Amino acid sequence: MPESSASKTKLEVVEPIGARVLIRKDEDRKTTKAGIHLPDKIEIPTITGRIVTVSAEVDNDDDYPLKQYDRVLFNPKGAIPVEFEGDNRLFVVPVENVVAVFRSR
């Protein structure tokens, strides 16, 4: 029997292992705070993003105050890019590289 197109398409999921989270990095800024537009070749590095998912280890440990959809500030050193989407904005980041969580009061 021929396979249907739905069975041929497999949905891939990236699940971090160990004390890691998957972060979707915010878009790189193309304008400075003063409103100066930068050429395409120059970007202000952005190290903020949203947590897409957390590993089971992070989820089960109360010492890590991180959960899905948190907006975070992270150190990109040691972040592993995930070649999962064309825009290449997904990164697996060790929790020790997440340096702050943005919370509303």
N, C-alpha and C positions, 0 to 999 in steps of 0.2 A: 504494500500500500504506500502511496506517496505521502510524504510528510506535509502537514499544513504549514503555511508560512508562520503561524503563531508558534508552532513547536520548534521551528528553526531559529527563531529569535530568542536568545537567552538574555535575561536581565542580569547584568553583573552588579554585584554589591561589593563595596570595599569595606571590610571590617577590620579595624585596627586590632592588633594583638599586643598584650602587655600594657604598660602604663603609657598609652598613646591615644590621641584623638585625631579624627579626620576633620580638617578645617578647609572651608572654601574661602580663599583669600579675597578681600575686597578689591574692587577695581583699582588699578593704579591711577593716581591723580594726574591729570594733564594740565592743571592750572594751579598756580601757587596761591597762597592765602591772600596775596595782594591782588589777585585776579590776572596775573600775567599768564598767557597761554604758552605752553611749552611745545616745542616741535615733537613729532612722533617718536624721534630717536631718544629723547630725554624723558625720563620718568622719575617722579618722586617715589622712592620705594615705600610701599605700603605694607605694614606688618599687622594689620587688623583683619579680622575675618569672623565668620560664624562657624560654630561647631556643627558639622553635619551628623556625626555620630561619635560615640565614645566606646572604648573597648569595655569588655565585661569587667576587667580588673578595675578600671576607673569607676564604672557604674556601681560596683559593689563596695567601694572604699569611701567612707565618709571623710577621709582626709583630703579628697579631691573634690572641691566645690564646683565641678564642671558638669554641665548637662547639655543635651542636644539643644541647638538654637541659641546658645549663649554667644554674645559678641565678645571677642577676646582680643587682647594684644599679645603677640607672640614673637619670639626671637626666631628669625628664619634660618639661622645656622642650625644645621642638623635636621631641618624639615626635609622630608622626602617627597618630591613631586610625584603625583599619580597621573600617568598618561591615560586617563580614563575619558576625558572630554577634550574637545578641540581647543577650548580656551585655556587649558592647562592651569587652572586655579585651585585644584585640589591638592592638599598636602597632608601627609601623615606626620604628626608632630608629637614628640615626647612631652608628657605633661610638665616636666621641669622647664620646658621652653615656653610654656604658657605663663606669662608674667603678670597678667591682670585680666579681670573679668569686668565688663561694663554692666553695672546694675542701676536700675532706676530707683529713686527714693520716693 
